[in-house]
């Protein structure tokens, strides 16, 4: 399959894809779309940014009966932000055909949401909590659902939604197709698949093309106390059109934001899980539309969120979890565009960096001087010297 024409899609879907400049299917789309069109169950291991949203939305919109006002496809996702972007992309893909898509989210006016559903929705994207609220209050009809999609399934399980997903699946009383997308395959996902899926095809793109070649990985070695000034200088020198700066904590996220606001001209804001849903939505929308140029974020933005024109990602702390680096780096270089990832690296992070470079199969591209070459023997000697020269505090007799 080298073209979307090869799938035998409805002309209205092809017209929408042409408008959206979808030129050729991605690997996940090549593997998944034919199977979904045949109404078969599917388990797909794929990371964010692989094109899996469109891999679902294209065949779902192709199969939707626009003459029916009932929900025919139910897409369950872990977060509000992911639901909004999933609904937006699905709406665009189904626009020429007239497919009606709606995002059912917590924190919104329930009466307005109910009114929208009554006026007819064919593709419903929902977070588990609000969906269950509507099921309990009998404000939603799921009796016509033909396809259930569980996206970022491992993330939903890590957030404690296992019983919620079980409940939602049991509410679909008629036979239906189930599509499960995840970055990992924990036992609970295996359990869901075993109980609720019929001979699913399993495809995995994990480990293939961990980050696209169009993403350039750069590193800057510095001391910990030099990070702030180095970040400021990087932003001035790199001149990103739009960038995400990843921090390791909420406190650090806010501290870096306030520091940047004083030092640079670009508009800056921060995003972390401590903010209310309304504020997070406002910030992500401003960043998406270009009203914010620099977004300082914890990993609430690392997974699921899709920003199409991020030119740079700056990583303030290199996490030991290498998958986290892949997720962070994947915020740039999307939709065939080039991207640059710059990581600030301190001495204590060099071991993690070496593991990362083995995964990426790349040599380090240093901005400025590389770290001083230190043999393992010298490192051990240095540690011994620091140990023996360190002054020991006298024991406190009263503490016993």
C-alpha positions in Angstrom: 0.0 0.0 0.0 1.8 3.1 -1.2 -1.2 5.4 -1.5 -4.5 6.0 0.2 -6.1 5.2 -3.1 -5.1 1.5 -2.6 -7.5 1.1 0.3 -10.6 1.6 -1.8 -11.9 4.5 0.4 -15.0 6.6 -0.1 -14.2 9.5 -2.5 -15.2 12.0 0.1 -12.6 10.6 2.5 -9.9 10.7 -0.2 -10.9 14.4 -0.9 -10.5 15.2 2.8 -7.1 13.5 3.0 -5.9 15.5 0.0 -7.0 18.7 1.6 -5.2 17.7 4.8 -2.1 16.9 2.7 -2.0 13.3 3.7 0.2 12.1 0.8 1.1 8.5 1.8 0.1 6.2 4.6 2.4 5.7 7.5 3.5 2.2 8.6 0.8 1.9 11.2 -1.8 3.1 8.7 -0.6 0.6 6.1 -0.9 -2.2 8.6 -4.1 -1.2 10.4 -6.5 0.4 7.9 -7.2 -2.8 5.8 -7.9 -4.8 8.9 -10.2 -2.2 10.4 -12.1 -1.9 7.1 -12.7 -5.7 7.3 -14.3 -5.2 10.8 -11.8 -7.4 12.6 -10.3 -6.8 16.1 -6.9 -5.3 16.3 -4.2 -4.8 19.0 -1.5 -2.3 17.8 1.6 -1.4 19.7 2.6 2.0 18.5 3.9 5.2 20.1 2.4 8.6 19.9 3.2 10.4 16.7 3.1 7.2 14.5 -0.1 8.2 12.8 -2.4 5.9 14.8 -5.2 8.5 15.2 -5.6 8.7 11.5 -5.2 4.9 11.2 -8.4 4.7 13.2 -10.2 7.8 12.0 -9.9 7.0 8.3 -11.6 3.6 8.2 -14.1 4.6 10.9 -15.2 7.7 8.9 -15.3 5.6 5.7 -17.7 3.1 7.3 -20.0 5.6 9.1 -23.6 5.8 8.0 -24.2 9.6 8.0 -27.9 9.0 7.6 -28.0 7.6 11.1 -27.8 9.9 14.1 -26.7 7.2 16.5 -23.2 6.7 17.9 -21.5 4.1 15.7 -17.9 4.4 16.8 -16.8 5.0 20.5 -13.3 6.1 21.1 -12.1 6.1 24.7 -8.9 8.0 25.7 -7.2 8.8 29.0 -7.1 12.6 28.9 -9.1 15.6 28.0 -6.4 17.0 25.7 -6.0 13.8 23.8 -9.8 13.5 23.4 -10.0 17.0 21.9 -7.2 16.5 19.4 -8.6 13.0 18.5 -12.1 14.6 17.9 -10.6 17.4 15.9 -8.6 15.2 13.5 -11.6 12.8 13.1 -13.9 15.7 12.3 -11.5 16.9 9.6 -11.1 13.5 8.0 -14.9 13.0 8.0 -15.8 16.6 7.0 -16.4 16.0 3.3 -18.6 13.0 4.0 -20.6 14.8 6.7 -19.5 12.7 9.7 -20.5 14.3 13.0 -17.8 13.9 15.7 -18.1 15.0 19.4 -15.8 15.0 22.4 -17.5 14.1 25.7 -15.3 15.5 28.5 -15.4 16.2 32.2 -15.5 19.8 33.2 -18.0 20.8 30.5 -21.7 21.7 30.8 -23.5 18.3 30.9 -26.8 19.8 29.6 -25.1 21.2 26.5 -23.3 17.9 26.0 -26.6 16.0 26.2 -28.2 18.4 23.7 -25.3 17.8 21.3 -25.8 14.1 21.5 -29.5 14.3 20.9 -28.9 16.2 17.7 -26.9 13.3 16.3 -23.3 12.1 16.7 -21.8 9.3 14.8 -18.3 9.2 16.2 -18.0 9.9 20.0 -14.6 10.5 21.7 -14.7 10.3 25.4 -12.8 10.2 28.6 -13.8 7.3 30.9 -15.2 9.4 33.8 -17.6 11.6 31.9 -18.7 8.7 29.7 -19.6 6.6 32.7 -21.5 9.5 34.2 -23.7 9.7 31.1 -24.1 5.9 31.0 -25.4 5.9 34.6 -27.7 8.8 34.0 -29.0 7.1 30.8 -28.1 10.2 28.8 -26.4 8.3 26.0 -27.4 5.5 23.7 -24.6 3.0 22.9 -26.8 0.3 21.4 -25.6 1.1 17.8 -21.9 1.1 18.5 -20.1 -1.0 15.9 -16.5 -0.2 16.8 -14.9 0.5 20.2 -11.4 2.0 20.2 -9.3 2.1 23.3 -6.4 4.5 22.7 -3.4 4.9 25.0 -4.7 1.8 26.8 -1.6 1.4 29.0 -1.9 5.0 30.1 -5.5 4.5 31.1 -4.6 1.5 33.1 -1.7 3.4 34.8 -4.3 6.1 35.8 -6.5 3.4 37.4 -9.2 3.1 34.8 -9.2 -0.7 34.5 -12.6 -1.2 36.2 -14.0 1.7 34.2 -12.9 0.1 30.9 -14.4 -3.2 32.0 -17.7 -1.4 32.8 -17.8 0.5 29.5 -17.1 -2.7 27.5 -19.9 -4.5 29.3 -22.3 -1.7 28.4 -21.9 -2.5 24.7 -24.5 -5.2 24.5 -24.2 -5.9 20.8 -21.4 -7.6 18.9 -18.8 -5.0 17.9 -15.3 -4.6 16.7 -12.6 -3.7 19.3 -9.4 -1.8 18.4 -6.8 -1.5 21.2 -3.8 0.9 20.8 -1.0 1.0 23.3 2.7 1.8 23.7 3.3 -1.2 26.0 1.5 -4.5 26.7 1.1 -5.0 30.5 -0.8 -8.0 31.8 -4.0 -6.1 32.3 -4.2 -5.3 28.6 -3.6 -8.9 27.8 -6.5 -9.7 30.2 -8.8 -7.3 28.5 -7.9 -8.7 25.1 -8.4 -12.3 26.2 -11.9 -11.6 27.6 -13.3 -9.1 25.1 -11.6 -9.5 21.7 -12.1 -12.1 19.0 -8.9 -13.5 17.5 -7.3 -10.0 17.2 -4.5 -9.3 14.8 -1.4 -8.0 16.7 0.9 -5.6 15.1 3.9 -3.8 16.7 5.9 -0.9 15.6 7.7 -0.5 18.9 11.4 -0.5 18.3 11.0 0.4 14.6 12.1 3.9 13.8 12.1 5.0 17.5 12.5 8.6 16.3 12.4 9.6 12.6 15.6 10.5 10.8 14.2 14.0 10.3 14.7 14.7 14.1 18.1 15.9 14.9 19.4 15.1 18.4 21.8 17.6 20.0 23.3 17.8 23.5 24.8 20.5 25.6 27.1 19.7 28.5 27.0 22.0 31.5 27.1 22.2 35.2 23.8 22.0 37.1 23.9 25.6 38.3 24.6 26.7 34.7 21.4 25.2 33.2 19.2 28.3 33.4 21.7 30.6 31.5 22.5 27.9 29.0 18.8 27.4 28.3 18.3 31.1 27.7 21.3 31.2 25.4 20.1 28.1 23.5 16.7 29.7 22.9 18.3 32.9 21.6 20.7 31.1 19.4 18.3 28.4 18.0 15.5 30.9 17.5 12.7 28.3 17.6 9.4 29.1 15.9 7.6 27.0 18.5 9.2 24.9 21.2 8.4 22.7 24.2 10.7 22.7 27.2 10.4 19.6 29.4 11.0 19.8 33.1 11.0 17.0 35.7 8.5 18.6 38.3 5.8 21.1 38.6 8.0 23.4 40.8 10.8 23.3 38.2 8.3 23.9 35.4 7.0 27.1 37.0 10.5 28.3 38.1 11.9 27.9 34.5 8.8 29.7 33.1 9.2 32.7 35.4 12.9 32.9 34.7 12.3 32.8 30.9 9.6 35.5 31.1 12.2 37.9 32.6 15.0 37.0 30.1 13.5 36.6 26.6 11.0 38.3 24.3 9.1 35.2 23.3 5.7 34.4 24.9 6.0 31.7 27.5 3.6 29.7 29.6 3.7 26.4 31.6 1.6 23.2 31.6 1.4 20.6 34.3 -1.1 18.3 35.9 -1.6 20.7 38.8 -3.6 23.0 36.6 -7.3 22.8 36.2 -8.7 21.2 33.0 -10.0 24.6 31.8 -6.6 26.3 32.2 -4.8 23.4 30.6 -7.2 23.5 27.6 -6.7 27.3 27.3 -2.9 27.0 27.3 -2.7 24.1 24.8 -5.1 26.0 22.5 -2.9 29.1 22.7 0.2 27.1 22.0 -1.4 25.3 19.1 -2.6 28.6 17.5 0.8 30.3 18.0 -0.2 32.8 20.8 2.3 31.0 23.0 5.8 30.3 21.4 7.4 28.5 24.3 5.6 25.9 26.4 7.3 24.7 29.6 5.8 21.4 30.5 6.0 18.3 32.6 5.2 15.0 31.0 1.5 15.7 31.0 2.2 17.1 27.5 4.7 14.4 26.6 2.1 11.7 25.8 -0.9 12.1 23.5 -0.8 15.8 22.7 -0.3 16.5 19.1 1.2 19.9 18.1 1.9 19.9 14.4 4.5 22.7 14.1 6.9 22.4 17.0 10.4 23.2 15.6 12.3 22.4 18.8 12.2 20.4 22.0 14.4 21.4 24.9 14.9 18.8 27.6 16.0 20.4 30.9 16.6 17.1 32.7 17.4 13.8 31.0 15.1 11.2 32.5 16.5 7.7 33.3 13.4 6.2 31.5 14.5 6.2 27.9 11.0 5.7 26.6 10.3 9.1 28.1 13.0 10.7 26.0 11.4 9.1 22.9 8.0 10.5 23.8 9.4 13.9 24.5 11.4 14.0 21.3 8.3 12.9 19.4 6.7 16.3 20.0 8.7 17.6 17.1 9.4 16.3 13.6 5.8 15.5 13.0 3.9 15.4 9.7 7.2 15.0 7.7 8.7 18.3 9.1 12.2 18.5 10.4 12.7 18.9 14.2 15.5 19.5 16.7 15.8 18.1 20.2 18.4 19.7 22.5 19.1 18.1 25.9 21.0 19.8 28.7 23.3 17.1 30.2 25.2 17.3 33.5 28.0 15.0 34.7 25.7 12.7 36.6 23.5 12.2 33.5 26.3 11.0 31.2 25.7 7.3 32.0 22.0 7.7 31.1 23.0 9.6 27.9 25.3 6.7 26.9 22.4 4.2 27.2 20.2 6.6 25.2 22.8 6.9 22.4 22.9 3.1 22.1 19.1 3.0 21.7 19.2 5.8 19.1 22.2 4.2 17.4 23.7 7.7 17.1 26.9 9.5 18.0 26.4 12.5 20.2 26.1 15.9 18.5 27.5 18.4 21.1 26.6 22.0 21.1 29.8 23.6 22.5 32.5 21.6 24.2 31.9 17.9 24.9 32.2 16.6 28.5 35.8 16.0 29.7 37.0 12.5 28.9 37.3 10.6 32.2 38.3 7.0 32.4 36.4 4.6 34.7 39.6 4.2 36.7 39.9 7.9 37.2 36.2 8.1 38.2 36.7 5.4 40.9 39.9 7.1 42.2 38.0 10.5 42.3 35.2 9.0 44.3 37.6 7.4 46.8 39.5 10.7 47.2 36.2 12.6 47.8 35.1 9.9 50.3 38.3 10.0 52.4 38.7 13.8 52.3 35.0 14.4 53.2 34.7 15.6 56.8 32.6 13.3 59.0 30.2 14.8 61.4 30.6 13.6 65.0 27.8 11.3 66.2 25.1 13.0 68.2 24.9 11.2 71.6 21.4 12.4 72.3 20.1 10.8 69.1 20.4 7.3 70.3 
